[in-house]
Amino acid sequence: MTKMKMETTRVAVFGVGLLAATAALAQTPTFTPTATAAPLSFCYSTEWGSAGTAGDGTFEAPSGVGVNNSTGDVYVCDFTNNNVQVFNSTGGYVTQWGSTGSGNGQFLDANGLYVDGGGNVYVDDPGNYRVQVFTLNPGPAGTYSYQFGSQGTTGEGTFEDPTGVWTDPSGDIYIADGTQNLIQKFYAADGGFDLQWGGTGSGGNGKFAWSNSVAVDPTGTYVYVSDATLGTSIINDLVQKFTVNGTFVSQWGGQGTGNGQFESPRGIATDCAGNVYVTDFTNPRVQVFDKNGNYLTQFGSSSQFTSPQAIAVDKSGDVYVGDWNGQKVVKYSLCSGALTCVATATPTNTPTNTPTGTPSATGTPTLTPTPSATRTPTLTATWTPTVTPTSTLTFSPTPTATQLTPTPTSTPTSYPGSNPPGSGEFFIYPSPARGSQATVSYDMAQSGQVDLKVWDEKAELVTEVTDSKPAGVQVTPFSIAGFASGVYFYSLILTYDSGQAQNLGPQKFAIIH
């Protein structure tokens, strides 16, 4: 696999295989409209946990909860014990990992956890000023994958107190920092910084008293932030709603005990229908709202938990609440009503023919896109000097809806982030402050030779890097100093010591000055 990472610049990746990416751009997305929310009510189901420091089903301060919807397993991080414990959906203990420290897989004040649809576990590690990412392959225990973040006070990839984490359907990562009072957005797969918004202030409207947690709706359109009160200097007690690029949309709440009011809103989550769940730490209860902030229902009481902190909702509508001072997890299930899940945009049509010809590892790509008034793109890809494909891609039916940025079937992963819909490109923004070096990371099946080539849009080779690498995940840097604004392509040819070869590419990117 490969992935493009900008160590000091902004990067995202186009797709895997040029023809496949072009096909994805031409497909027709279909959307299932959100139905009016049915009346919902939730009933107590079960609970598990007790006070203890050894894990194995005991907690000191359960601070983050997430659900793996593929397996139903529930993941709980503990602020004091500095571990992540895994349970089945009824609370049966499965396994755990983590300890106190600053090494990979260790934590200082683990606080905030999310499990994405790809089986990755994100854990906020505020004492180490970072976020750690673990894979669940094979699972159920997490295997350390990578981390991002460092200590700082102004955001842009630095943290003081990361306490909330979520990902959108494209994989981009959102982190709430309760001390900087910022929401920071990072690119999928490698945690490269993208953008941020917020700041400290009263009254909301994009400013926070304590940006404790963050959640994204299932369509990847809106971001919700729980804005709690920390101390008495600024009292907000709000939920604030933004676009995924940080534009303020609306807010609701205010301090109080009535429906739709809060006494320190902490955890926040969305379900598959787009409803918003908020733990009301001091009241104590969980309140449920529709996507526009209209109050729907509430559940829980002081007899069921002491101080609800963390929350997660699975695809069936079961709700898991981490009780900070109660040192347990409480599960609720729907006892009336039903969730009408919002379908994410999915291409439904397929190419009506198959391109012929096999690209050569030594060929030089020349791209000739042909626009169409009906938005039915055709693309002829020729390779010099070895093979010339003899057909072009056509599609039926003709797309009429907004195109989607393609989601590749394997890494490198697409970063649609702030790109225009359907652009299918990733962008690099060089600057003196950010430097001018990009890196490509990839997985070497065996030791061997690496040949990285970069062409401009005229198919002229602009740089080439060769290196010898051992087996495993490797990184090859290349300089983009002197590159003009425009479209470029890169490919990796991995020639293993066994004589086998692998051609990864071409991948498309754009440099914008």
N, C-alpha and C positions, 0 to 999 in steps of 0.2 A: 504494500500500500504506500501511497505517497501523501504528503500534505505540505502545503506551502505555509511557511510561518515567517512573519515579519518580526524580527527581533526589535527593531526600532521604528518600523513603519507600519502602515495599515495594509492588511492583506486579507483576501478571501479567495476561494478556489472555485473554478468554473464547472468542472464535471469530470467524468472519467470516460474518455473516448470522445473525439470531436463529433463523429456522426451521431453517437448516442445522445450527446447533449443537444445537438441540433434537433433531433427527433423529439426530445422532451419539450423543447421550446415551442414546437408546433402543435402539441397535443392540446385537447380541449379540456379545461378544468370544469368540473361540475360541483355545484354547491347545494347542500341541503339547507333550506332556510330554518332558522331557529324558531321553534314553535313557542307559543305562549306558555310560560312556565305553569305546570300543573301545581295545585296545592300540595305542598310537601310537609311531612312531619317525620320526625326521627325518634326512635325509641332506643333506650339503653339495651345493649346487646351483651357485652362482657367487659372484663377488665383484667389486667395482669400487671405484676410487678410488686416489689416491696423495697424497703430501704436496704441498701447494701453497697459495698464497694468492689465486689468481685465480678460484677456482671452476672452472667448465667441467669438472667431474668430479674436481677435486682438493679435499682437505680438510686442515684443521688439527686440528679436534676435532669430529667429528660427534656432536652432543649430543641430537638429536631426530629420530625417524623416524615417518612416517605414510603410509598408503596410501589412495588414492582408489579405492574399490571399483567405481566406475562406469567408470573408464578403465583401472585397473590401474597408474596412475602412482605412483611412490614419491617422497615429499617428504622432504628431509633438511635440517635446520638445522645451522649450524656455529657453535660457541661463540666461536671466535677470528676467523673470517672474517666473521661477522655477516651471513650471507646464507642464503637458502633455495634449494636446488637441486632440480630436478625431473628424474627419470629414468623410463624405461619399466621394465617389470618384469624385464628382463634386464640392466639397468644402462646402457642407452643414454642419453647425456646429452640432455636436451630443452631446458631453459631455466633461468633463475635470476632472483631479485630480492633486493634488500636491500643495505645497506652499513652501515658504522659511523656511528652518530649517534643523535640523539634525535628526529628528525622522523618523520612518518608513513611507515611502511615501512622505517625504519632501526632498527638494534638495537645494544644494548650487552650482549654476552655472551648471544646467543640460545641458549636452553637449555630444550628441551622443545617438542614439536610434536605436534598431533593433527589429523587430517582427519575431519570428521563425514560422515554419510550424505547431507547436503544440499550437499556440495561447499564447505564452509567450512574454512579452514585457521587453526588457533589456534597462536600462537607465544608462548611465555614470553619476556619481555624483561626479565630481572632487573636489569640495569644501569640501566634506566629505570623500574623498579618498576611494571611494567604488563604486560598481556597484549594483544597485537594480533591482530585478526581480519581475514582476507582472504577474498574470494570467488573462486571459480573459474569465473565466468561472464564471458567465454567460456572462460578458462583457456587453456593449462595453467598460465600464470603467475598468481600471486595479485594481485588488485586490492584495495587497502586499503579496508576497510569501516568499522571503528571500533576503539576501544581502551577498556580499563577498568583501574582501579587507580591508586594513588599511593603515595608513600613513607610508611611508618608501621610501628609495632612491635606493634600490638594487633589486627591483622586488620580485620574489618568493611570490607572493600574496599581495605585498604592492604596493601602487600607490603614485605618485605625481600629475599626471594630466591625468586621464583616459578620453580620448576623442573619441575613436572609439570602436565599438563593433559589433560582428557578431557571428553566430553559424554555424557549419558545419552540414551535414545531420544526423550525429550521435548524435548531441546535444552538442558536446564540444564547449566551449566558447572561443573566441579570443578577447583580449583587447589591444588596442593601447594606450600607455602612451606617451604623447607628450613631457614630461620633462625628464623622464628616458630614452626616446628613445628606448623602449622595446616593443616587442609583447609578451604578456603572454597568455598562453593557460590553460584553466581550465576545469575540468571534468563537464559533464552535470549534471543537477538536483541539485547539491549542491555547485558548485563553488570551489571544491577542486583544489589546484594548481597542475599543471602537469609539464609544462616546459616553457622556455622563450628563446628569442634570440634578437639580435640587439646590441645597443650601439650607442653612439654619434660619428659621423665621416663624412668626406666629400667624395664625389665620389660614394656613395652608396655601392654596393657589400656587403649588409648585415648591413651596418651602416647607421644611419639616422641623418638628420639635425633637422627634426621635424616629427616624426611618428604620423600623424594626424588622419588617419582613416584606417580601415582594412575591407576586404571583402574576402569571401571564394567562390570558384567556386561551381556550383550545384552538382558536383560529389564528393565534399569533398576531392579533390586532391591537390589543390593549394590555397595559401593565397596571396592576393594582398594588398600592403601597399602604401598609398599616403605619400610621403616624401617631405613635403613642406619646404620652407625657412622661418625661423623665425629670423628676424634681418638681419644682413649682415655678421656675422662671418662665417657661413657655408651656401653655396648656392648649394642645390641639385636639387630641383624641379623635382623629379623623381616618377615613379611608380616602385616598386620593387616586384618581384615575388618569392615565396618560396614554398616548400612543407609544408604540415600541421605539420611536425615535425621541421620546421625552417631551412631547408637546402636551401641556396640561389640558385635560378635557373637563373634568368635574370632580366634585368631592361630596362626601356626606358624613354625618356623625355629629360630634360635639360631645362635651362631657356631660354625663348623666346616666340614669338607670332606666330610662324609657326605651321603647322599641326604636332601634336605629341609633341610639346613643351608646357611648362607651366610657368605661373607666380603665384606660390603658389597653387599647387594642394591640395584641401581640402577633400571634400567628395568622397568616392569611393563605387561602388556597382557593382554587377554582375547580369545578367539576366538569364533566364532559359536555354539559349543557351550557356552560358559561356562567353558572351561578357562583357567587362569591361567599366564602365562609370565613368568619373572623372570630378568633378567640378573644373574649372580653375578660382580661386577666383578673381584675379586681371584683367584677360584679357577682360571681363568676358564671359564665355561660358561653355558648357559641351562637352567634347570629348569622342568618343566611339572607342574602340579598340577590336580586337579579343583576344582570350585567350593568344596568343603569343606576344601581344603588337603591332600588325600591325594596323595602323590607318585605321578606317572605315569611320567615318563621324563626324560632330559636329553640334551643334545647340545652339540657344540662342544668345543674343547680349546685349549691354548696354541699348538698348531701352526696353528690356524685364525684365532684372533684374540688380541689382547693384553689388552684391557680392554673387554669388552662393556658398553656404556652404555645405548644407546637400543634400543627394540624395537617392532615392529609386526607384526600378523598379518593377512593378507588373507582374503577370504571363502572362498578355496580351501584355506587352511591353510598357505600359504607364509609363511615367517617372515623378516623383515628385521632385521638387527642392526647398529647403529652402533657401530663399534670406535673408541673415543675416542683411544687412543694408537696404534692401528694405522692410523688415518687412512683408513678404508675402510668400506664396507657389505658385509656377508656375507649371502647368501640361503641358506635351507634349505627343503626341500620334504618333504612326507610321503612316506616310502618304504614304510610299512606302516600299517595302520589307516585310519580315516576319521573325519571330524567329523560328528556328528549335530547339525545346527544347531538351536538353540532358536528357534522362531517367536515373534516378538513378537505381542502381542495385537492382532488386527485385526478390526474389525466385519465381519460377513459378511451380515447381512440389510439390506434396503433398504426405504424407504417403499413402501407399496402404493398410495398415491395421491399426487397432486400438488396443492399448495395453489394456488388461483386468486386473481386480484386482483393489482394492482401497487401496492406502497407508493409514496406520494407523498413527494417531497423535503421538502414542507412539513408533512407529517402528524406527529401526535404519537402515539407508540406506547403502547398499553395491552396489558399481558401478562396472560393468564388461563390459568395452568397448571392442569390437572385431574389430581390424583394417582389412581392405580389400585392396587388390592390386588395385581394381577398384574404390576405394574411395567411396564405398557404405557402410557406417557405419551401424552396428547393435549394439544395446545396450540392455542388460538385466538389469533391475533394480529390485532387490529383497528387501523386507522389513522384518525385523525380530523384533518381533516374530509373527506379526499378519497376514499379507497378502503377498502372493507371486504372482506377475503378471505372467500370463500364456502365454504371447506372447512377441515377440520382435518387434521393429520397423524396417521395411524395406522400401526402397524407389525405385521408378521408375519414370523417367529414371535415369540411372547412371549418377551422376554429372561428367562433364568433364571440367568445367571452375573453376576458382579460387573460393574457398568457401568464404562465407560472415560471418563476425561476426554477430550473431543473434541480431535482434532488438526486444526486448520483447514487448508484447502487452499491458503490464501494468507495473507500477513501481514495483520493482527497475529497473532502466534504465541501459542498456548496455553501457559501456564506452569503445568502441574499441580503442579510442585514438591512442596510440603508440603500442598497442598489435599486434602480428602477425595476418594477416588475417585468419579468421577461428579458432582462438584460443579459443574464447568464454570464456575466463577467465578474472577475474580482479586480479590485482597484488597489494601487499602491500610490501613496502620497509622500514622495520624498520631501525632506526638509532638513536644513542644517541641524535643527534640534533633534530630529529623529534618526538622522544618519541615512546611509544609502546602501545598505546591505540587506539582501533577502536570503532566506534559507529554504531549502527543500528537504523535508524529512521523509524517510521511506524505510521499508522493512526488507533487509537482505536475507533471503532464504538460506544462502550460503555465503562464504567469503568470496570476493571477486573484485572485478573492475567496474567502476562507475563512470559513465560518460554523460554529463549534463550539457545539453545544447539549448541555446536561446536564439530564436529568429525574430526579425521584425515582420511587419505585415506585408512587406515585399518579398518575404521568404529569403531574406538575406541573413546569413548566420552572423550574429552580433557578439556572441561570447560562447566559449566552450570551456568546461572544467572537467578534468579527468582525475580520478583518485582510486586508490585501493581501499576497500573496506572489509571488516570482518562481518560475520553473520550477526543479525539483530537489527534493531532500529538505529538508523544512522542519519546524519545530517550533512548536507553539502551546501556551503554558502556560495553566493555569487554576487558580484558588485553590480549595482544598477547606476553607478555614478556615470554621468554623461548621457544617460538614456533620455531621449526626448519624450514628450507626451505622445502616447499612441498605443496601439494594440501590439502585443507580443505573444509568442508561443514558446513553451519549453517542453522538452521531453527528456526522459531518463532512460538510458540503455544500461541494464545490469547484466554483465557478462560474468557468470559464475566460474569458479575454478574447475568445476566438473565439465565445463564446455557448454552448458545450457545458458540461454540468454532470455532476458525479459525486457520488453519495450513498454515503458510507462509514459504514455502521452499520445499526441501532444495535448498540453493544457494551455488554456488561453488566459491572458491577464492584460490589464491596461495600466499604464502609468499616467498619472495626472499631476501636472505641476501647478 
